[in-house]
Structure formats: structure tokens, C-alpha cells
């Protein structure tokens, strides 16, 4: 908006984004009418868990990208929502489009909350910022995280809490040589915390169904943290390429085509009514079949 010349300080238009402001300055923003989005609505079926005038909660299927990008200009969740919501959307960012306040990877399934109004977008964004959003994921990983593992106990940033719950606290940043990857770094990264609880051992202890709770929401956070801890997710083509299961379950794990990760539950305070809301999405069939094959 500063670049568009619609921001004034003390009656003068400001075009420098680094311009300083002081106490008692009068700042006026001339909010333009929201433009039609350049992204096209597409009639794509959605599994909508909840919807009202302000928010919509969707159970995203595997293979769907959340937001259009150069490599995926169409067929995304945003394209589907543009068609579903029609003229109900607000002008978040100056364009009529759904307010995406968090994302999950293309091949991760599960719950997302999307804002339909500016006020809802701001309210949800503030909850993600103050980490009051409750997000639980279910994943299938190599091995079984355990406090009895001396390697884990000696790994920087890992500890075990009450109930044998693994806590991973590190900094994350883009990988130095592979721009598609994230990596654990010692400095100049973003603070990231993941808590991991074992739900069930699989494949005779060679794998496990785990629950991952996000305290922060960094790109690929669960996938990077689990790989760092030595328990990469089965099917993860980026962070567990070389991992294999020994024994009769090796082919089942090798053939699973995506990271075994599902955003299973989502809790937040309704950004307008203030009501506490909590949603669950069942584990998808492909992960259920994988667990059954390794049970």
C-alpha cells in the first residue's frame, strides 16, 4: 500500500517503506476497493468440515497444493475456494481471495482453517502468531522414539518430558545447497518446537504411529525435526530417501508414495465470536492401509 501511494503521514504521501514515524504523527491509509483476483475459480470438490460467514475449515486431500505458485498455477485449494465462496470473500492484501493463514504440504493431508473476511484473517493470524492455535498431526515414522535411546538423549535440542514425550527444540533455516529443503541450524534460523508422542509401535518396533504437536509452524517442521531425531517419516521423498525397513515390511514402506503425515486435529478461537472451536479429521485410507500392513 505504501508502494501504491495510499499512505500519508502528516498529510504527505509516503513512498519510502523505511520512513520513520514518531509519537503524535497522524497516519492516514486510503484503503482501495478490493480487486478481482488474478487467480481463477475452479469447480473442484472440497471436503468442508465447517463453514460460516467468517471461516471455512477444510480437510485437504493428498496431492492438492494450498496456494497457486509458478509450478502449480491452478488446481489448488485457493482456486477451489474462489469457486465455492463466490462473492463472499474479502479483499485480503487488496485482492478478493480467501485468507490463507497457514499451509500444509501438497502430499500432507488434513485440516486447514481459511478466513473469508479481513477481520477473520487478522484474528486467526494473531492466534498463529501468539501460538494459541492447537494443531495435532499423526505420522508414521521409522523406528520408535524412546527415552531409552542413548543417541536421542545425547542429541542437541532433544529431551523427554513426562510420559516419555519427545521434545525437539531447534532452529530451522533453508538448506544451504538444496532450496527445496529445510535444515536444523545452530544460529540465524527460526525457533521451532515439536512434541512427539508414540501412539503405537508398528512392524515389530521398526516403525511407529506418532502424534506430533506443533508449538511453532515452520516450513516442513515435523518432517525436518523427525528426520533430525533419526525417525524420518515413511514415504518422505525429501528427508528419508535412504531409509529402509528391514524384514517383511520393507516393500510396504518403500512403496508408500508420500510422507505419512496427516493434520488430524485443529483447535482455535473463532476470530469473530470468540467461541472455542475444535475439529478432527479421520486418518486417510492410505495411511490406515499402511498401518494395517505393518501391524
Secondary structure, DSSP 8 states (H G I E B T S, - for coil): -TTTT-EEETTEE---TT----TT--EEE-----EE-SS--------EEEE-SSEEEEEE-TT--SS-BTTB-SSSHHHHHHHHHGGG--BGGGEEB-EE-----TT-EEEEEEESSHHHHHHHHHHHHTT--EEEEEEEEES---TT-HHHHTSTTEEEETTTEEEEEEEEEE-SS-TT-EEEESSSSEEEEEEEEEEEEEGGGTEEEEEEEESS--TTHHHHHHHHTT--BTT-TTT-TT----GGGHHHHHH--S--EEEEEEEEE-TTT--EEEEE----HHHHHHHHHH-
